Amino acid sequence: MKARDLLILAAVLLVAGFAVADAIRPEGTATPRETTEETTTTPPTTTSPEELLLGRQKFPDVTGVGGSLVITNPPSCAVREVDLPTGFEHPNVVRSSSCELWVAPITQKIAVGIDETTRDAVPFRFVDLGRTRRNLGVSTALFGFLIWSPDGQRAAWCNSRRVAIDLELGGSKRRLNECPAAYTQDGRIASAVENRLLVEDRVLLRARGGITNVHFGVDGSVGIVVNGRRIERYLRDGRLHLRRRLPRALEGRLPSFTPNNCAALFELEREIRLLDVGCSSYDDAAFPGSQAAWSPDTNWIAVAERRTIAFHYLPERREVIRWQVAAAELAWRGF
């Protein structure tokens, strides 16, 4: 989502506090060119012409990791998912998209862009990759910002009319008072209002500047970005652990934090930057590429290069594993 980093930054600063009536539209209102298909669940051992058309293939396995990698594959930006321990591509298919992708940390639920951005909002559709014909609805994400709960069952966003929504996919939804910034680890909604981080209207912390990004760690820590220029890590008890000024090239960019907020990845046009946030065993580093995702155990990062996806093992120097496939966006899903 790096192309929208500055827009998302503006969204967090400008749209908090709006709430008007809204509903998730039925799937039938999605753009006609976006289609899905269900196929056999047996991974292919040989590649037929039809499977080649759908982009289904066997990739080199990434030894010792779990989960799967979900990508949008240009030029059609079909959504593809590959099991990492085996390298087999999942047979479920979303044939085309507008390339934007939001992936739940667990479960097979995703949101995928279905049309061009209009009025600073990205039209999207919810999809369950395990049941691609299931109607989960469509909406728009203001500034392309959408978040998932840790259990992968709920999503929250502000739509084009600045309506803040928290949705249980396939279940109930509720309106929020402010645009969401993050889910806590126990599934509550957090919002950033100027310098205040609120969890269900209770002030959790105050920063010295506008809070523009938030991530709740599995260890109780909180990672935030302040004024788009500074990254901070707070401990479970609310004490500041680290404050670090971002390099100028990273100002306004949104980080991808590790689960414990000890390190963060930033996406540039042609480079991925890794920054220590005070408790990582990894030194600051740079990798060629435009998109990146952490493995659930944070030992690996997957990086979208120009025509390939590279897997870097961080604890020690190893040969880089590369897949011969391009990715407009990518996400590493856990178990």
WOHUZI-V282420 format. One record per run of one state. SS is the DSSP state (@ for helix, = for strand, . for the rest). FROM is the first residue (numbers start at 0). TO is the last residue. If there is no record, write none. Layout:
SS/FROM/TO + SS/FROM/TO
This chain:
./0/0 + @/1/13 + ./14/23 + =/24/24 + ./25/25 + @/26/28 + ./29/34 + =/35/36 + ./37/47 + @/48/53 + ./54/56 + =/57/57 + ./58/66 + =/67/72 + ./73/76 + =/77/82 + ./83/86 + =/87/88 + ./89/91 + =/92/93 + ./94/99 + =/100/102 + ./103/107 + =/108/112 + ./113/116 + =/117/117 + ./118/119 + =/120/127 + ./128/136 + =/137/141 + ./142/144 + =/145/147 + ./148/152 + =/153/157 + ./158/162 + =/163/167 + ./168/171 + =/172/174 + ./175/180 + =/181/182 + ./183/187 + =/188/192 + ./193/194 + =/195/198 + ./199/200 + =/201/205 + ./206/209 + =/210/215 + ./216/220 + =/221/225 + ./226/228 + =/229/233 + ./234/238 + =/239/244 + ./245/246 + @/247/249 + ./250/254 + =/255/256 + ./257/261 + =/262/266 + ./267/269 + =/270/275 + ./276/283 + =/284/287 + ./288/289 + =/290/293 + ./294/298 + =/299/303 + ./304/307 + =/308/312 + ./313/319 + =/320/322 + ./323/327 + =/328/332 + ./333/334
